[in-house]
């Protein structure tokens, strides 16, 4: 969802439910948000009125929306808060699967209606249950922030990411449907709604009345929320019917890293097999997977489970670009479907402090490999830079930063 553009990388998503796991923006944005005044907020909201009316929002709805509309101090505080955690990806994944795996499987078995969603929209039950569990703990934590206040606060404070004016107007349109009372138009601090945390614009584009009661109620109807998410994954995130998302593989000891760049080199399963990369389960690939391509994913580096990530894996990244989130929820989807998510052990690894990650980024920038922000977020650009340095220095280019590599970079 577009709200995920607010989120930092894997290290910033430790243990909180995804519905509440959004972290702070850059420091300059946080300073701006901290200075948000009622006057500035009112000016921003007032500037939106003409657009809202042009898009069909009635004067009655506008008046209802203005009741109690003021900057949300919780949103301001979370924007200004430092996003610091040193939890490793290994710890994150294990805690997630141990904490939610059993319930995910139980929900999968207890909800045969999920098969109908797959028939209609092409997304199997496993990923839907995984997103549901991660985003709201199966409806137990949908958020408690007023969606109108939250989207307006972000807009007035100048948050990056979504078009906050569009999200605010979309929230007004949802209010106008009276699907829920004004007081129950609630969601996360980023304005995401319901049991699978749809942004207001996505609710309007992809919302599904699965239970046929005439209302798209993603707050109180799990099936409406799950069907809406399935439609979003298919139409916006490019979900491909019948294909895998993340499959564990074994790597040969002599893999030629000059020919293989994780997260970049896209090959079909047969071509990967030609390089010695084999499916860990030993099972044959489906015809759909054989006709597709996948990239190698080494989320915790060599020595930890390795995966082939098929195009459907990008749907997990669409919800949250954090490597920890996307891998964790992908594996939770496997557990929900009754499959073994991985067979190789996740070895323990020391956590790297934000200062160490930032020092590595700064060193990579000095060496000409990196041109992004020095923020400690080892996202895709940082991992790409690290892989380039690893290859140039004769290391396996797994893109996984270790303490020894920090020392080598900063020596």
Secondary structure, 3 states (H helix, E strand, C coil): CHHHHHCCCHHHCCCCCHHHCCCCCCHHHHHHHHCCCHHHHHHHHHHHHHHHHHCCCCHHHHHHHHCCCCCCHHHHHHHHCCCCCCCCHHHHHHHHHHHHHHHHHHHHHHCCHHHHHHHHHCCCHHHHHHHHHHHHCCCCCCCCEEHHHHHHHHHHHCCCCCCHHHHHHHHHHHHHHCCCCHHHCEECCCCCECCCCECHHHHHHHCCCCCCCCCCCCCCCHHHHHHHHHHHHHHCCCCCCCCCCEEEEECCCCCCCCCCCCCCCEECHHHHHHCCCEECCCCCCCHHHHCCCEEEECCCCCCCCEEEEECCHHHHHHHCCCHHHHHHHHHHHHHHCCCCCCCCCCCCCCCCCHHHHHHHHHHHHHCCCCCCCCCCCCCHHHHHHHHHHHHHCCCCCCCCCCHHHHHHHHC
